[in-house]
Amino acid sequence: MEYGILFTFLVVAVIFTAGGIIVNYLLMPKKPNKEKNTIYECGIDPIGDARIRYNLRFYVFALVYVIFAVESVFLIPWAIIYKKISGWFPLIEGLIFIFILILGLFYVIKKGDLKWV
């Protein structure tokens, strides 16, 4: 019974998504021309190649942000369960987790990855 509900939800989701794509394809205007097919960037004609090299620091900043954002999301279930469990154990667990995050932040800072040059 539980798998039937899941299967029904999956079928409805696929039909809804496919239906939206099909309706969009049927209703969209199909009048391509040279101006529509050019790359648009703020009304300025594109100059040069679009494949440029970005500084590696952008990638490192984004990666460090994602790591700490995902890790900090784990604190939400801990905070909810902390109210239900009595004693010092959940608090010590949370403090150890936060301490490990702070160690990681200090490591990244000491390594020099967060210096904007």
C-alpha atoms as an extended CHARMM CRD file, in Angstrom:
* protein
*
       117  EXT
         1         1  MET       CA              0.0000000000        0.0000000000        0.0000000000  PROA      1               0.0000000000
         2         2  GLU       CA              2.7780000000        2.4420000000        0.8770000000  PROA      2               0.0000000000
         3         3  TYR       CA              4.5930000000        1.7150000000       -2.3810000000  PROA      3               0.0000000000
         4         4  GLY       CA              1.3710000000        2.3280000000       -4.3020000000  PROA      4               0.0000000000
         5         5  ILE       CA              1.2010000000        5.8960000000       -2.9940000000  PROA      5               0.0000000000
         6         6  LEU       CA              4.8430000000        6.4380000000       -3.8790000000  PROA      6               0.0000000000
         7         7  PHE       CA              4.3230000000        5.0220000000       -7.3700000000  PROA      7               0.0000000000
         8         8  THR       CA              1.2110000000        7.1930000000       -7.8710000000  PROA      8               0.0000000000
         9         9  PHE       CA              3.1640000000       10.2790000000       -6.8010000000  PROA      9               0.0000000000
        10        10  LEU       CA              5.9770000000        9.3720000000       -9.2120000000  PROA      10              0.0000000000
        11        11  VAL       CA              3.5550000000        8.8680000000      -12.1230000000  PROA      11              0.0000000000
        12        12  VAL       CA              1.7700000000       12.1710000000      -11.4250000000  PROA      12              0.0000000000
        13        13  ALA       CA              5.1180000000       13.9940000000      -11.2060000000  PROA      13              0.0000000000
        14        14  VAL       CA              6.3010000000       12.5530000000      -14.5420000000  PROA      14              0.0000000000
        15        15  ILE       CA              2.9750000000       13.3580000000      -16.2610000000  PROA      15              0.0000000000
        16        16  PHE       CA              2.9520000000       16.8940000000      -14.8380000000  PROA      16              0.0000000000
        17        17  THR       CA              6.5320000000       17.5510000000      -15.9450000000  PROA      17              0.0000000000
        18        18  ALA       CA              6.1370000000       15.9890000000      -19.3860000000  PROA      18              0.0000000000
        19        19  GLY       CA              2.8220000000       17.8130000000      -19.8570000000  PROA      19              0.0000000000
        20        20  GLY       CA              4.4300000000       21.1570000000      -19.1060000000  PROA      20              0.0000000000
        21        21  ILE       CA              7.2410000000       20.5250000000      -21.5680000000  PROA      21              0.0000000000
        22        22  ILE       CA              4.8330000000       19.3800000000      -24.2820000000  PROA      22              0.0000000000
        23        23  VAL       CA              2.4900000000       22.3530000000      -23.8060000000  PROA      23              0.0000000000
        24        24  ASN       CA              5.4640000000       24.7190000000      -23.9110000000  PROA      24              0.0000000000
        25        25  TYR       CA              6.7380000000       23.1250000000      -27.1180000000  PROA      25              0.0000000000
        26        26  LEU       CA              3.3050000000       23.3850000000      -28.7710000000  PROA      26              0.0000000000
        27        27  LEU       CA              2.6930000000       27.0190000000      -27.7690000000  PROA      27              0.0000000000
        28        28  MET       CA              6.1510000000       28.5390000000      -28.2790000000  PROA      28              0.0000000000
        29        29  PRO       CA              6.6680000000       30.7600000000      -31.3070000000  PROA      29              0.0000000000
        30        30  LYS       CA              8.9740000000       29.2320000000      -33.9130000000  PROA      30              0.0000000000
        31        31  LYS       CA             10.4160000000       32.1670000000      -35.8550000000  PROA      31              0.0000000000
        32        32  PRO       CA             14.2180000000       31.9080000000      -35.6860000000  PROA      32              0.0000000000
        33        33  ASN       CA             16.3060000000       34.6210000000      -37.3050000000  PROA      33              0.0000000000
        34        34  LYS       CA             19.9130000000       35.7950000000      -37.2030000000  PROA      34              0.0000000000
        35        35  GLU       CA             19.3580000000       38.2850000000      -34.3820000000  PROA      35              0.0000000000
        36        36  LYS       CA             17.5710000000       35.7650000000      -32.1410000000  PROA      36              0.0000000000
        37        37  ASN       CA             20.3210000000       33.2060000000      -32.5830000000  PROA      37              0.0000000000
        38        38  THR       CA             23.1230000000       35.5370000000      -31.4600000000  PROA      38              0.0000000000
        39        39  ILE       CA             24.4190000000       35.5310000000      -27.9090000000  PROA      39              0.0000000000
        40        40  TYR       CA             22.8450000000       38.3050000000      -25.8500000000  PROA      40              0.0000000000
        41        41  GLU       CA             24.8000000000       40.0210000000      -23.0990000000  PROA      41              0.0000000000
        42        42  CYS       CA             23.2380000000       43.2560000000      -21.8250000000  PROA      42              0.0000000000
        43        43  GLY       CA             22.5560000000       44.5210000000      -25.3310000000  PROA      43              0.0000000000
        44        44  ILE       CA             26.2440000000       44.5560000000      -26.2640000000  PROA      44              0.0000000000
        45        45  ASP       CA             27.4810000000       42.5880000000      -29.2570000000  PROA      45              0.0000000000
        46        46  PRO       CA             29.6780000000       39.6890000000      -28.1240000000  PROA      46              0.0000000000
        47        47  ILE       CA             33.4070000000       40.1630000000      -28.6900000000  PROA      47              0.0000000000
        48        48  GLY       CA             35.9840000000       37.3920000000      -28.5110000000  PROA      48              0.0000000000
        49        49  ASP       CA             35.7130000000       33.8450000000      -27.2540000000  PROA      49              0.0000000000
        50        50  ALA       CA             33.2970000000       32.8340000000      -24.5100000000  PROA      50              0.0000000000
        51        51  ARG       CA             35.7640000000       30.2870000000      -23.1220000000  PROA      51              0.0000000000
        52        52  ILE       CA             37.8620000000       32.2670000000      -20.6810000000  PROA      52              0.0000000000
        53        53  ARG       CA             39.7830000000       30.9710000000      -17.6950000000  PROA      53              0.0000000000
        54        54  TYR       CA             38.4640000000       31.9680000000      -14.3050000000  PROA      54              0.0000000000
        55        55  ASN       CA             40.6650000000       32.3990000000      -11.2950000000  PROA      55              0.0000000000
        56        56  LEU       CA             40.8200000000       29.2370000000       -9.2020000000  PROA      56              0.0000000000
        57        57  ARG       CA             39.9640000000       31.3000000000       -6.1100000000  PROA      57              0.0000000000
        58        58  PHE       CA             36.3260000000       31.5640000000       -7.2490000000  PROA      58              0.0000000000
        59        59  TYR       CA             36.0760000000       27.7780000000       -7.2430000000  PROA      59              0.0000000000
        60        60  VAL       CA             37.7730000000       27.4610000000       -3.8420000000  PROA      60              0.0000000000
        61        61  PHE       CA             35.4910000000       30.0910000000       -2.2660000000  PROA      61              0.0000000000
        62        62  ALA       CA             32.4020000000       28.3680000000       -3.6540000000  PROA      62              0.0000000000
        63        63  LEU       CA             33.5880000000       24.9490000000       -2.5480000000  PROA      63              0.0000000000
        64        64  VAL       CA             34.3870000000       26.1110000000        0.9940000000  PROA      64              0.0000000000
        65        65  TYR       CA             30.9970000000       27.8410000000        1.2090000000  PROA      65              0.0000000000
        66        66  VAL       CA             29.1480000000       24.7240000000        0.0600000000  PROA      66              0.0000000000
        67        67  ILE       CA             31.0500000000       22.5210000000        2.4970000000  PROA      67              0.0000000000
        68        68  PHE       CA             30.2810000000       24.7330000000        5.4910000000  PROA      68              0.0000000000
        69        69  ALA       CA             26.6790000000       25.3490000000        4.4250000000  PROA      69              0.0000000000
        70        70  VAL       CA             25.9570000000       21.6390000000        4.0630000000  PROA      70              0.0000000000
        71        71  GLU       CA             27.7010000000       20.8240000000        7.3260000000  PROA      71              0.0000000000
        72        72  SER       CA             25.8150000000       23.5330000000        9.2030000000  PROA      72              0.0000000000
        73        73  VAL       CA             22.5010000000       22.0900000000        7.9390000000  PROA      73              0.0000000000
        74        74  PHE       CA             23.2690000000       19.0370000000       10.0680000000  PROA      74              0.0000000000
        75        75  LEU       CA             22.8540000000       21.2380000000       13.1440000000  PROA      75              0.0000000000
        76        76  ILE       CA             19.1050000000       21.6600000000       12.5440000000  PROA      76              0.0000000000
        77        77  PRO       CA             18.1260000000       18.0250000000       13.2960000000  PROA      77              0.0000000000
        78        78  TRP       CA             20.5370000000       18.0600000000       16.2180000000  PROA      78              0.0000000000
        79        79  ALA       CA             18.8210000000       21.1520000000       17.6460000000  PROA      79              0.0000000000
        80        80  ILE       CA             15.3850000000       19.5240000000       17.3100000000  PROA      80              0.0000000000
        81        81  ILE       CA             16.4810000000       16.2970000000       18.9760000000  PROA      81              0.0000000000
        82        82  TYR       CA             18.4000000000       18.2090000000       21.6500000000  PROA      82              0.0000000000
        83        83  LYS       CA             15.0970000000       19.3810000000       23.1430000000  PROA      83              0.0000000000
        84        84  LYS       CA             13.8290000000       15.7830000000       23.4080000000  PROA      84              0.0000000000
        85        85  ILE       CA             16.9610000000       14.1860000000       24.8990000000  PROA      85              0.0000000000
        86        86  SER       CA             17.9640000000       15.2350000000       28.3730000000  PROA      86              0.0000000000
        87        87  GLY       CA             21.4690000000       15.3090000000       29.7410000000  PROA      87              0.0000000000
        88        88  TRP       CA             24.8210000000       16.5880000000       28.6050000000  PROA      88              0.0000000000
        89        89  PHE       CA             25.4530000000       14.1090000000       25.7780000000  PROA      89              0.0000000000
        90        90  PRO       CA             23.6560000000       16.0020000000       22.9500000000  PROA      90              0.0000000000
        91        91  LEU       CA             25.2630000000       19.2770000000       23.9890000000  PROA      91              0.0000000000
        92        92  ILE       CA             28.7500000000       17.7450000000       23.9990000000  PROA      92              0.0000000000
        93        93  GLU       CA             28.0360000000       16.1070000000       20.6280000000  PROA      93              0.0000000000
        94        94  GLY       CA             26.9920000000       19.4460000000       19.1140000000  PROA      94              0.0000000000
        95        95  LEU       CA             29.9860000000       21.2600000000       20.5640000000  PROA      95              0.0000000000
        96        96  ILE       CA             32.3690000000       18.6550000000       19.1460000000  PROA      96              0.0000000000
        97        97  PHE       CA             30.7330000000       19.0340000000       15.7170000000  PROA      97              0.0000000000
        98        98  ILE       CA             31.0090000000       22.8350000000       15.8550000000  PROA      98              0.0000000000
        99        99  PHE       CA             34.6210000000       22.5230000000       17.0400000000  PROA      99              0.0000000000
       100       100  ILE       CA             35.4470000000       20.3300000000       14.0220000000  PROA      100             0.0000000000
       101       101  LEU       CA             33.8530000000       22.9270000000       11.7160000000  PROA      101             0.0000000000
       102       102  ILE       CA             35.9070000000       25.6910000000       13.3400000000  PROA      102             0.0000000000
       103       103  LEU       CA             39.0800000000       23.6070000000       12.9340000000  PROA      103             0.0000000000
       104       104  GLY       CA             38.2720000000       23.2250000000        9.2370000000  PROA      104             0.0000000000
       105       105  LEU       CA             37.7420000000       26.9670000000        8.8940000000  PROA      105             0.0000000000
       106       106  PHE       CA             41.0580000000       27.7280000000       10.5940000000  PROA      106             0.0000000000
       107       107  TYR       CA             42.7660000000       25.1840000000        8.3270000000  PROA      107             0.0000000000
       108       108  VAL       CA             41.3930000000       26.9060000000        5.2250000000  PROA      108             0.0000000000
       109       109  ILE       CA             42.4010000000       30.3220000000        6.5650000000  PROA      109             0.0000000000
       110       110  LYS       CA             45.9210000000       29.1410000000        7.4890000000  PROA      110             0.0000000000
       111       111  LYS       CA             46.3400000000       27.4990000000        4.1030000000  PROA      111             0.0000000000
       112       112  GLY       CA             45.5800000000       30.9070000000        2.5560000000  PROA      112             0.0000000000
       113       113  ASP       CA             42.6320000000       29.8330000000        0.4570000000  PROA      113             0.0000000000
       114       114  LEU       CA             40.3950000000       32.6460000000        1.7040000000  PROA      114             0.0000000000
       115       115  LYS       CA             42.8270000000       35.4560000000        0.8530000000  PROA      115             0.0000000000
       116       116  TRP       CA             41.4820000000       37.5580000000       -1.9640000000  PROA      116             0.0000000000
       117       117  VAL       CA             44.4410000000       38.5730000000       -4.0940000000  PROA      117             0.0000000000
